[in-house]
Amino acid sequence: MIFLRLIAFGFFAFTLAGCGETATLPVSAGTGPNPQLPEPNETLIPTVNIAPATGWPAGAKPEAIEGVEVKAFADGLDHPRWLYVLPNGDVLVAETNRPPKESGGIKSWIMGYFMKRAGAGVESANRITLLRDTDGDGVADQRSIFLDDLYSPFGMALVGNDFYVANADAVLRFPYEQGQTQITAVGEKITDLPGGPINHHWTKSLIASPDGSKLYVGVGSNSNVGENGLENEEGRAAIWEIDPESGEHRVFASGLRNPVGMAWQPESGALWVAINERDALGSDLVPDYMTSVQEGGFYGWPFSYYGQHVDERVEPQNPDLVASAIVPDYALGPHTASLGLTAAEGNSLPERFDEGMFIGQHGSWNRRPRSGYKVIFVPFEDGMPAGEPIDVLTGFLDEEGKAQGRPVGVVIDQRGGLLVADDVGNVIWRVSDGGS
């Protein structure tokens, strides 16, 4: 029986790799405040176009835009996904991956195969590592395990002496003193988060309000478009607002398929978020996006995308809710897997990067040709996007289309450099003007 399943698995994997469709529009057509949204192009077998993960050859690194330089801030990490900078300049990195999943038969085998090819099949290290640059040369020369024995940790936030971690299933609080290189105290659970047994989108991003009185957590959907049952989407595809004192929470905004990176926009004070949109409508649909978040706002998922564009695969429909769906502010290209998001405030890069957002695009697995696999910058004016995106780091795919690296979290460090977590290269890259 196992032999027959392996044969079926191999045949199906081979079939998927060679089937699907091809984009008719460039990525740029699905980028900006008014993206082109062609008719859906569903196929019997969805497009699968994995970039096999290889890692970086010795001495290789991403290509940086003219006027800046890039070098490894830290390497030899274990699937680094998310970053946080402490007030004293220490850099925290969540070395993490999805929690173990219950066996789901041949479908789980197939998905596991493709995840492994894309570099996402490694076991989670379940830790947060502290990196310290003691001599200011842009390279971490000290590292220590800051927190261990976590459960697929992702988001991090410090409020006063309280350090918060968003595990895949709960928000925890730990005591912290400035300069501390390791926390040994047991974490206090603040609130449970939607978790298993499916936990389709497991990452839980986290950001504190500017005054520290509230926490905001991104909770992704449990499916592509509700196919696992809408009853399994309770509290998901949403940003939660949590009172850290009581643990009470409410849905701050909903209809957000997979909200990952979050950032406060300095001029407007608005919360912005990067969203991964739905799959299997073709290579040209649906663009991922970033948007300011309206309190109580609904953004379409699963019933519609980009406002009132109805997804006819979802049953039952909800036309009243669709009528209220908010159009996102700025598209980031179809299937780019835009995960990392950070405001430009505090960076010391050239002047053109003074106002805007940096975005880490992890890269597509289901678009032909591939999209993402780079770090971009979207300029802002008066608190809103204003202009075409600028490629900051490229070259994550080699000439054969293999993934040397995949960018995820992005953050500005204490000295104004841009740090980028690369979970295939197992590196934190640092982008600077060469003098900081």
Buried (B, 14 or more C-beta within 10 A) or exposed (E): EEEEEEEEBEEBBEEBEEEBBEBEBEBEBBBBEEBBBBEBBEEEEBBBBBBEBBBBEEEEBBEBBEEBBBBBBBBEBBBBBBBBBBEEBBBBBBBBBBBEBEEEEEEEBBEBBBBBBBBBBBEBBBBBBBBBBEEEEBBBEEBEBBBBEBBBBBBBBBBEEBBBBBBBBBBBBBEBEEEBEEBEEEBEEBBEBBBEEBBBBBBBBBBBBEEEEBBBBBBBBBBBBBBBEBEBBEBBBBBBBBBBEEBEBEBBBBBBBBBBBBBBBBEEEBBBBBBBBBBBBBBBBBBBBBBBBEEEBBBBBBBBBBEBBBBEBBEEEBEEBBEBBBBBBBBBBBBBBBBBBBBBBBBBBEEBBEBBBBBBBBBBBBBBEBBBBBBBBBBBEEBBBBEEBBBBBBBBBBEEEBBBBBBBBBBBBBBBBBBBBBBBBBBBBBBBBEEB
